Amino acid sequence: MTDYKSFIIVATFFSLWIAVFFSYEVENFLAYILILSFGIIHGSNDLKLVERKYVNLKKSFFIKILSIYVLFVLGTSVIFYFFPMIALTLFVLFSGYHFGEEHLSNTIKRINVVASFTYLFHGLLLFSIIFYTNYSSVSTIIKEITDIDIPYIFFRNFFYISLSLIVISFLLHLKTKTVTLLKVIEESFYLLILYVIFRTASLIWSFAIYFVFWHSIPSLIRQVNYLYGNYKLSSFREYLRSSFVYWLISIIGLGVIYFLFSKNQTYFTPILFILLACITFPHVWIISRLDKDY
């Protein structure tokens, strides 16, 4: 994330300006645009990334990877249907680790068990801040997905526990000198910025700000460099070209769902999060299989 911090900070404060001066309807509209564009696109080249890792990829192996990928999506859908609370919990855990890994990969010098837990705790803290500062909207969405009412005290405790765990993790890294004090201060400053943003913006806008500016765009840039070895404009065009079909299928699917539920707008956001979860699980699995060079 280090190489893109200037852009991220500017984009974040611009998003704060939007949150202050525009209505929730405008925020949500912009959030959907960002999520459906950069958010979905950054996970649309997963199979291309596998091909890059296994240069001499045999057709049978590619079919195996593709089958596992599809099974991940279908399996997630089934779990959400029969065990929505378990699926939602797994989504937060997997996404939390994935967000933390992407965010802190250039901050932590040594990859070990403590680093892995730090990734998870950092991601969970981000989720807990979003949930805690937008607890009413989050509670409504969880109710619609799981039919379970989550009290405010749960979100508050989730926030304080996650905050405590990340503090302990950073202290351990300072003790083992795997993270510098300057980096800890820097990351703490970022978390403070995000707390202010999440407390000001609507739930969907808060999620979009982090998901797109802090995660998807840096991840997309790293993927382009991983696939093509450079940051040339032609490489970005090729990336978009190769991901277009998968992205289009996702957008058509969401369009169909929007049409089906257009009479009840309250269902669209929960379903959007469910579809994001279905995409997230195989995406995290693919990224975990890549070289450390990624």
N, C-alpha and C positions, 0 to 999 in steps of 0.2 A: 504493500500500500504506500510505502514511502515515496515512490516516484510520482505519485499522483495526488499527494496530500494538498497541494495548493489548489488544484481543481476541486477536490472534494470539499475543502473548507469553504471556498467561494460558493459552490453549488449548494452547500448546506445552509449558509447564511441567506442566500437568495431564496431558498425554500422556507426559511423562517420568515422572511419578508412576505412571502405569499400567504403563509399561515396567519400572519397578523392582519393583513389588509384585504384578504379575500375570504369569501364564505366557504363553508365546508363543502358545498356542492362543487365549487371550482377546484378545491383541493382534491376531492375524490375523483373528479374528471381527469385532472392532470396525473393523479396517482395511477389510475387505470391505464392511461396512455403509456406511462413509463414502465409499469410492470409488464404490460402486454408487448412492449417493444424490447427494450434492453433486458428486462428481467427474464423473459422467456428465451430471447435469442442467446443469452450467455450460457444456457444449458442445452442449446440445440445442436451442438457439434460434438456431443459426447463420444459417438462412435468414431468420428474422425480423429479424436484424441487417442482412442484405442489403436487405430490404424497407425498413428504416428509412433506409438510406443512399440508396437509389434510390426516392424517394417516388413518383415517377410511373412505377413499374416496369411495363413491358409484359409480358404473359403469355409471349411468346416469349423475352424476356430471362430471365424467372424460370425457365422450363424449361431454358434454356441453363445457368444457374447450378446448378440442381438436377442436371442431367446431369453437369456437371463434378464436382460434389460426390460423386455416386454413383460416378463413374469413379475418383475418388481412393480411395474405400473399396475398390472392387474391385481397382484397380491395386496397392494396398498388400497386399491379400491374396495376389495372384498373386506379387508380389515376395517375400513371406515364404515362399511355398511353394517357389519355384524358387531364390531367392537369399537365404536367411534372414539370413546374416551382413551382407550389404549392407543389407537392410531394417532390421535392428537398429541398424546404425550410423547410417542416415538418421533413424531414430526418435530416437536420442539427440541428434543434431545439431539436428533441427527442434524437438524438445521443449525442448532446452537453450536455444535462442534464444528460444522462446516464453516459457519460465519467466523467463529473464533480462529480457526486455522488460516483462513484467507486473510483475516485482519492482522494476525500476529506473526505470520510466517517470516517476515523480515525483521521482527523484533527480538524473538527468542533465538539465541545462538546455538543451542544444543537441543536436538529432538530426543526426548525421553518420556518416561511415564508422567513426570511432573508437567512437561510441556503439553502433553495430550490432555491432561486434566485442566490445564490453564486455558487451552482452546475451548474446552467444553464450558468451563465456568464463565469465561468472557462472553461466549455466545448466549448462555443462559441469563447473564446479567442484562444483556441487551434486550432479550425477550421480556425479562421481568420489569425493566423500565417501561417498555411499551405497554405491558399489561397493567402495571401499577398506575401509570399516568392516564390511561384510557380504560380504566377497569369497567366502567359502565358499558361501553361498546363491546369490549372483549367478552364480558359476561353474557351479553345478549347473543353474540355469535356462537360462543361455546354452548349456550342453551339450545340454540337452533340446530347445532351439529349433534350434540350428545343428549339433549333433553335433561341436562344436569345444571342446577344452579350453583355457581361458584361464588362464595361470599367474598366481600372486600378484604377481609383479614387474610385470606389465602394469598391474594396478590401482594399484599403488604409484606407478609412473611417470606414469600418467594423472592421479593426484591432484597430484603435485608439478608437473607441466607446467601443469595447469589453474590451480593456485595461483599459479605464476610469471606466467602470462599475465594473470590478473586484477589482480595487483599492478602490473604494467607498465601496464595499461589505466588503473587508478586514478591512477597517477602522471602519465600523460599528461593526464588530465582535470584534475588539480590544476594542472598547468603551464598549461593553457589556460583555467583557471578556469570550467570547465563543471560541476565538482562541488566543493563546499566540503570542507574538511578535516573538519569536524564530521560531514558525511554519510558520508565514507569511514570514520571511526571507528565511526559508527553501524552501517554495513553490515558492517564487520568484526566487530562485536559480535554481530550476527545470525548471521553465518557460524559464529562460535565456538559459539553456542548450538546451532545445527543440528548441528555436529560432535559435540557431547556427546550430543545426542538420538540421532543416527544410530548412534553407537558403543554406546549402551545398548539401543536398541530392536531388534526383529527387522527383517528386510529389508522385509516388507510394511507393518509399522507405520511404519517410517521413511519409506517412500515416501508412505504415506497422510497422514502428518503434514504433509509439505511440500505434496503435491499438493492436499490439501483445504483446510487452514488458511491456508497461505501463498500458494496460487495460485487454487484454484477459488472459494472464498467471496469474496475481493476481486474476482475477475473477474466473478462473478455480480452483485455489487453494482454494479459499473461498468456492466455490461450493462443492468441495470434502469434506471439513470439515463440511459443512452444511448437506450434505447427509449422511456421514459416521461417523462424530464425531472425525476424526483423519486425520493425513497426511501420513498414512502408504502407502507404495508402492502398496500393495494389493488393497487399496482403489482407487488409481489412475488407476490401471488396470481395476477395476470394472467400474469406471467412463467411461473410454475409450470404454469398451465393450458395455455398455448400450447406448452410444452415437453413436456407429459405423454406425448403419443403417441410421440414419438421416444424418450423415456426408457423407455417401456413396451416398445417393440420391442427396445431394447438389453437390457433385463432379461430378457425372454422368451428372446432369443437366448442369453444367458449361462446361463439356467436349463436350456435344452435341452442345452447343452454340458456343464453340470455333471451332468446326468442321464446323458449318454453316457459321461462319464469318471468317474462316481462310484466305480467299482471301483478306479481308480488316481488317487488324490488328487494325485499329484505332477505330473500333466499340467494341472491346473486353473489354477495360477498362471501358467505360461508362456503358456497360451492367453489368460488375462485380459490379460496385457501385450500380446499380439499384437492383441487386439481394441481395447485402448486406443490402440495405434499406428494402427490402421485409422481410428479416429475422430480422432486427433490431426492427421494430415496435412491433411484438408480443413478442420478447425477453424482451424489456423494460417493456411491460405490465406484463409479468410473474414476472420479478424481483420486480416490484412495489407491487406485491401481497404477497411477502414472509415476513416472520417474521423479526423483527428488529434484530434478532440474526444473520441474514445472513451477 
